């Protein structure tokens, strides 16, 4: 069976920035594949290369067995792409935009009309279809964007952060729609930095960090590979690095503890991998109390995709996201300083 999307050793740079260092993925027909990672990890660049919107520096990308580099027009016939930022012509109505989209894909008039009405009903756009899109809320714009991306019934639908900024009700509606598409045989590639979104929707997931895939597989399998429960332990706010290291060494010697990682972004936070036994939490608390190291907070849970990311990188997705925001702010300040000088 031909893969829906095949990516081999993809690399892409923008000037001095290496956006994608080495990405290889295989996405099978009829599955929802989630690409998870913080902003700046390389998710958007990867899917732009898949969607013929960016040219790789090296590597091979195929959609439905068709090489993206040499046959981009054929590839686009099989693709639907929905970008993170919704860009709609504000003076046209939703129905007019769908008619324009149908014309761009050369859909015959009767077939175009049939599909437009079907998408309006499916995405519950009846109330807004004949209103100008400039009057739409963010959630309605996203629904229309989905309709436009699906009108030509592509084999592969690519969505970049499809629910960013949406309310819970609209997000749930988008999730339900994507499940319907998968049930009908559509292959879906979705990027997100929302753990819940990927864990809920994806059959398989690839976790990307700094332009590389650091883990890939079924969410349950990736979490089971960690082999235990997670204990998150927060020390007092003014804990020194030396005290955090002392706590790490003490806890690492407990029989029930498999591994201890000091959170790189929060020096007073420790993440433990422990055997699945009831007394693990009690043993950790007793050890800390005996050593005179006060605990600010502690919790135990089954592994999550964030734990998979933490085990591979030494930081959580949230911390990576905050670090990326901080780097962007720093670059912005430097540019403003240079202009001011």
Number of C-alpha atoms within 10 A of each C-alpha: 7 13 15 23 22 20 20 15 16 21 24 23 15 10 7 6 9 14 21 27 18 18 21 16 18 16 22 18 19 19 22 26 26 30 27 31 27 24 19 20 23 25 29 21 22 24 21 17 21 28 23 18 13 14 16 22 13 14 15 18 25 23 24 21 14 18 17 23 18 10 12 17 11 14 21 18 14 18 24 21 22 21 18 17 12 13 10 16 12 14 13 16 20 30 23 18 22 26 19 15 20 21 13 10 13 11 16 10 11 9 11 21 16 10 20 25 15 14 21 20 11 14 16 15 19 15 8 18 21 13 17 18 22 14 13 17 10 14 19 20 20 25 22 26 22 24 25 24 21 23 20 22 17 17 19 27 24 24 22 20 21 24 20 16 12 16 11 10 9 17 18 14 14 20 16 12 16 20 17 13 19 16 12 10 14 22 25 28 22 25 26 23 21 17 16 12 20 23 18 11 18 20 16 21 27 26 24 22 24 18 22 21 22 15 15 19 15 16 20 15 11 21 20 15 10 18 15 20 22 24 22 18 21 21 21 15 12 9 15 13 12 10 15 20 16 14 22 18 12 15 22 19 12 15 11 19 21 17 16 22 18 20 19 16 15 13 19 23 22 22 25 23 24 24 16 16 10 9 11 19 18 9 16 22 17 12 15 16 12 9 11 10 17 14 16 12 11 16 11 18 11 15 20 20 21 20 23 22 23 19 17 14 15 18 20 23 24 16 17 23 17 15 15 16 15 12 13 13 12 12 12 12 12 12 12 11 10 9 8 7 6
